Every structure is written in structure tokens, then in C-alpha cells.
Amino acid sequence: MFEEFLAFRFKEGKLQPIAHPHMPSFESLLFIDRQKEELKRNTLQFVKGYPTNDALLWGDRGTGKSSLVKSMLTLFGKEGLRLIQVYKAQVEDLSQLYELLRDSKKRFILFFDDLSFEPEQDQYRLLKSMLDGDLEERPENMLVYATSNRRNIVANRDRDGKFPEEDHKEMISLVERFGLRLGFFSFEKAQYLEIVKTYARERGISISQQELEERALLWATERGSFSGRTAYQFIRDLEGRLKLSQTFPSHSPP
């Protein structure tokens, strides 16, 4: 199974192959150069069997965190890297996954996407233990990459406890298990427009630069975000509108 497929889901204690994984181009991810090179280096160390760290990619929505993790499969899939998406509801089943992976010659990244916990959820304590400190040794061919919109993963809420300093240490104890922590931040307007232009070139959209920028800025203003995701959604909408107008002129986009 690990020879035939590059990506999997771990659900209900079982590995489910993904026949058509999303594998973004590493080069197409713009304005996150430092984060790209750090994660690429970390992943290369892992693929080569050298010491490496679990990684947390945290920050604003739509800035390329998940795409960057998935692009590691594009870079290193032919060198034996495999990606397994794990959901936080499956944290308690990770020991079963250990046994499935331990004897394989492949290298596995467990991918927790959009990971977050509330303070009252016990799953984050279990994940913390599984990452570092559990009685069972983790397989050496397994690494954990997680993305989160929260810097500390666990929501920071005011507590009325008698020991607030200890409460804070408990909340950040999970994020401290990740040796590599990369921050992602909202793009500026100029960066957003450059991403839009790049997508437009890649998809062969031919309209004037002025019109493209005006439409893109209106789209972003209505959504309150200059993110890469906003740029991608805008281009999909624009491309669809233009193709519709070519096929059905009565439906010309406004």
C-alpha cells in the first residue's frame, strides 16, 4: 500500500489511501520564502534519516500553511516520503498507527491540519504526551507537522484558578513540543496583487492589468482579506465568469 499511494487518512483506527492527493507546487507559494526553506530543510533531514523536529505552522488564515505542508509530498514523494492526515478526534488511536508504520522503510509525516483545542478538552494533553514523553517510543520514521490559526494551539481564556501562572504553562506546554515553529502573517496589498497576477498567468487569463487589479481589490475588500486563499478564490471566480461569457455571451460578467 505504501508503494502504490503517497497520501492517506487515518480514521477510525485505519489507514485509508488517498488516490488523488492535492500536491501543490513548492515554487508557486509566494512571499513565504523563509518558511518554505525552513520546512524544506527540516523535511530533507527527515527523509535522509538525520535528526529533525516536529513542526508547527501557525498564523493567519489563507497564508499557505497547509499548502506548504502538502508541497513536501511534491518535493520528496519519490524519495519515500508519505503524508498521513490525522484528525484530532483520532489522537487516542495514535498508538495503533505507530504499529502500522514502525517497520516500514518509508518516512511518514502525520499531518494535523487546522489544529486547535479548547482548554477543557483532554485531547491536547494526550497529544502532548504522545509527541514527547509517552512510555512507548515513537517510530523513528514518523514526524508530526501541524497547522493552526492559534500560536499556542490551545485557546487562551481568562481563568479564575488559584495558580494562573501554572494554568498558562499548561496551555503552552503542547506548542513547546514542536521544535520548529513557523509564523505566517497576512499579506500586504501589493503582495496580494502579485499572487493574483501569478495565478492569472498560470491559468491563461487575459484581461488588462488595470481591470484585473480593480476586480481583485474589490473582491478582497468584500472579504476583508489580502490572503493567498482570497487570491485563489478570486481567480477561480474570474476564470469561470470569463469562460461563461465566451460560451454564453448573454451572461457577460459585469
CORUR-V611544 format. One record per residue. RES is the residue in three letters. PSI is psi in whole degrees, -180 to 180 (* if undefined). D_CENTER is the distance of its C-alpha to the mean C-alpha in whole Angstrom. Layout:
[[RES & PSI & D_CENTER] [RES & PSI & D_CENTER]]
This chain:
[[MET & -39 & 24] [PHE & -17 & 22] [GLU & -36 & 24] [GLU & -34 & 23] [PHE & 150 & 20] [LEU & -25 & 17] [ALA & 153 & 14] [PHE & 161 & 15] [ARG & 146 & 15] [PHE & 106 & 16] [LYS & 138 & 18] [GLU & 37 & 22] [GLY & 12 & 22] [LYS & 152 & 22] [LEU & 127 & 20] [GLN & 114 & 19] [PRO & 145 & 19] [ILE & 111 & 17] [ALA & -32 & 19] [HIS & 76 & 17] [PRO & 150 & 14] [HIS & 117 & 12] [MET & 86 & 12] [PRO & 156 & 11] [SER & 130 & 14] [PHE & -42 & 13] [GLU & -25 & 16] [SER & -9 & 15] [LEU & 114 & 12] [LEU & 151 & 15] [PHE & 24 & 16] [ILE & 42 & 13] [ASP & -45 & 15] [ARG & -44 & 16] [GLN & -39 & 12] [LYS & -48 & 12] [GLU & -36 & 15] [GLU & -45 & 14] [LEU & -36 & 11] [LYS & -46 & 14] [ARG & -45 & 17] [ASN & -42 & 15] [THR & -38 & 14] [LEU & -42 & 18] [GLN & -43 & 19] [PHE & -46 & 18] [VAL & -35 & 19] [LYS & -3 & 22] [GLY & 16 & 23] [TYR & 161 & 23] [PRO & 142 & 22] [THR & 177 & 19] [ASN & 150 & 16] [ASP & 152 & 13] [ALA & 139 & 11] [LEU & 124 & 9] [LEU & 110 & 7] [TRP & 157 & 9] [GLY & -162 & 11] [ASP & 153 & 12] [ARG & 148 & 10] [GLY & 22 & 10] [THR & 7 & 9] [GLY & 12 & 7] [LYS & -55 & 4] [SER & -40 & 2] [SER & -37 & 5] [LEU & -43 & 6] [VAL & -47 & 5] [LYS & -28 & 7] [SER & -19 & 9] [MET & -31 & 11] [LEU & -36 & 12] [THR & -41 & 14] [LEU & -41 & 15] [PHE & 7 & 16] [GLY & -38 & 17] [LYS & -15 & 20] [GLU & 13 & 21] [GLY & 6 & 20] [LEU & 138 & 16] [ARG & 147 & 15] [LEU & 130 & 12] [ILE & 117 & 12] [GLN & 128 & 10] [VAL & 137 & 12] [TYR & 149 & 13] [LYS & -24 & 14] [ALA & -16 & 18] [GLN & 7 & 18] [VAL & -40 & 18] [GLU & -12 & 22] [ASP & 6 & 22] [LEU & -31 & 20] [SER & -31 & 23] [GLN & -38 & 24] [LEU & -36 & 21] [TYR & -46 & 22] [GLU & -29 & 25] [LEU & -28 & 24] [LEU & -23 & 22] [ARG & -39 & 24] [ASP & 3 & 27] [SER & 150 & 25] [LYS & -7 & 25] [LYS & 167 & 21] [ARG & 131 & 18] [PHE & 130 & 15] [ILE & 122 & 12] [LEU & 122 & 11] [PHE & 111 & 8] [PHE & 110 & 8] [ASP & 136 & 6] [ASP & 53 & 7] [LEU & 131 & 10] [SER & 152 & 13] [PHE & 153 & 17] [GLU & 153 & 20] [PRO & -30 & 23] [GLU & -6 & 25] [GLN & 129 & 22] [ASP & -13 & 23] [GLN & -33 & 20] [TYR & -31 & 19] [ARG & -37 & 22] [LEU & -43 & 22] [LEU & -41 & 18] [LYS & -43 & 19] [SER & -40 & 22] [MET & -33 & 20] [LEU & -38 & 18] [ASP & 108 & 22] [GLY & -5 & 25] [ASP & 157 & 26] [LEU & -35 & 29] [GLU & 133 & 27] [GLU & 135 & 26] [ARG & 147 & 22] [PRO & 140 & 22] [GLU & -13 & 22] [ASN & 23 & 20] [MET & 135 & 17] [LEU & 154 & 14] [VAL & 125 & 12] [TYR & 133 & 8] [ALA & 147 & 7] [THR & 149 & 5] [SER & 146 & 8] [ASN & -9 & 10] [ARG & 132 & 13] [ARG & -37 & 14] [ASN & 6 & 16] [ILE & -48 & 14] [VAL & 133 & 17] [ALA & 137 & 19] [ASN & 103 & 22] [ARG & 150 & 25] [ASP & 133 & 29] [ARG & 153 & 30] [ASP & 23 & 34] [GLY & 164 & 34] [LYS & -19 & 37] [PHE & 74 & 34] [PRO & -34 & 32] [GLU & -40 & 31] [GLU & -37 & 30] [ASP & -43 & 28] [HIS & -43 & 26] [LYS & -37 & 26] [GLU & -39 & 25] [MET & -34 & 22] [ILE & -1 & 20] [SER & -27 & 21] [LEU & -48 & 18] [VAL & -29 & 16] [GLU & -14 & 19] [ARG & -17 & 18] [PHE & 113 & 15] [GLY & -28 & 17] [LEU & 119 & 14] [ARG & 120 & 13] [LEU & 126 & 11] [GLY & 142 & 12] [PHE & 135 & 11] [PHE & 155 & 14] [SER & 146 & 15] [PHE & 156 & 17] [GLU & 168 & 21] [LYS & -44 & 23] [ALA & -39 & 24] [GLN & -42 & 20] [TYR & -45 & 19] [LEU & -35 & 22] [GLU & -38 & 22] [ILE & -43 & 18] [VAL & -47 & 20] [LYS & -38 & 23] [THR & -46 & 21] [TYR & -40 & 20] [ALA & -42 & 23] [ARG & -44 & 25] [GLU & -33 & 22] [ARG & 6 & 23] [GLY & 31 & 27] [ILE & 125 & 27] [SER & 92 & 31] [ILE & 167 & 32] [SER & 150 & 33] [GLN & -38 & 31] [GLN & -45 & 32] [GLU & -40 & 32] [LEU & -46 & 28] [GLU & -42 & 28] [GLU & -45 & 30] [ARG & -42 & 28] [ALA & -40 & 24] [LEU & -39 & 25] [LEU & -43 & 27] [TRP & -46 & 24] [ALA & -39 & 22] [THR & -41 & 25] [GLU & -23 & 25] [ARG & -6 & 21] [GLY & 34 & 21] [SER & 133 & 18] [PHE & 52 & 18] [SER & 165 & 14] [GLY & -35 & 13] [ARG & -41 & 12] [THR & -41 & 16] [ALA & -44 & 17] [TYR & -43 & 16] [GLN & -37 & 17] [PHE & -46 & 20] [ILE & -40 & 21] [ARG & -43 & 21] [ASP & -45 & 23] [LEU & -45 & 25] [GLU & -42 & 25] [GLY & -42 & 26] [ARG & -45 & 29] [LEU & -41 & 31] [LYS & -37 & 31] [LEU & -41 & 32] [SER & -30 & 35] [GLN & -36 & 36] [THR & -40 & 36] [PHE & 88 & 38] [PRO & -26 & 39] [SER & -15 & 40] [HIS & 33 & 37] [SER & 136 & 36] [PRO & 145 & 33] [PRO & * & 35]]
